[in-house]
Amino acid sequence: MKETIHLPVMEHFYTLQGEGYHQGRAAYFIRLGGCDVGCVWCDVKDSWDATKHPMFSVESLRSKVKETPAGIVVITGGEPLMYNLDELTKELHAAGLRTHIETSGAYPLSGEWDWICVSPKKFKAPLPEILPKANELKVVVFNKTDLDWAKKYAAMVSPGCKLYLQPEWEKAAEMTPLIIDHIKENPQWELSLQIHKYIHVP
Ligand code: SF4
């Protein structure tokens, strides 16, 4: 008999994707609990302790998504790749849904993905083998030096990978002008803003 896979879920909700290539598109977000990356500026620190969050079966998650007209499901965290996501993504694909992931890349890739967004973090480096699989590289800019740090990862992704610089929310007033200048000088990069925070949706 097939084993039922359960995952810790901090929250799940239907909204608009606020960041990166799919910004502005309706998507169902599933935020898994558990992260040991330890970003000092993390805006979802409540996600870190997986034991604080209820366990959901992959079937129940699929059912929750199917209560909405969503076509895209974004698996985020926390760090979602702390778990093997093969069964979850199979279940979502079987229901005709597109699967997107947002990951720091610090754990091995599992699951079947239609879109992989890798957002490398200084606090726990991504695994080098995940970078060539990224469709999107999203670097959160907290300090000016992060602009140079981002180059290292841009050199490790595949040629078609979209490159985004995103100001850290609390530092946005300071960092956004620097990012704009940097993109004008390095037009392979694009700006990602957390538009969900401007339009006040989750
Ligand atoms: S990887 Fe994401 S969830 Fe984990 S600490 Fe960093 S920002 Fe927070």
Boltz pocket constraint, residues with backbone or C-beta under 6 A from the ligand:
constraints:
  - pocket:
      binder: B
      contacts: [[A, 35], [A, 36], [A, 37], [A, 38], [A, 39], [A, 41], [A, 42], [A, 43], [A, 44], [A, 45], [A, 47], [A, 77], [A, 78], [A, 79], [A, 104], [A, 121]]
      max_distance: 6.0
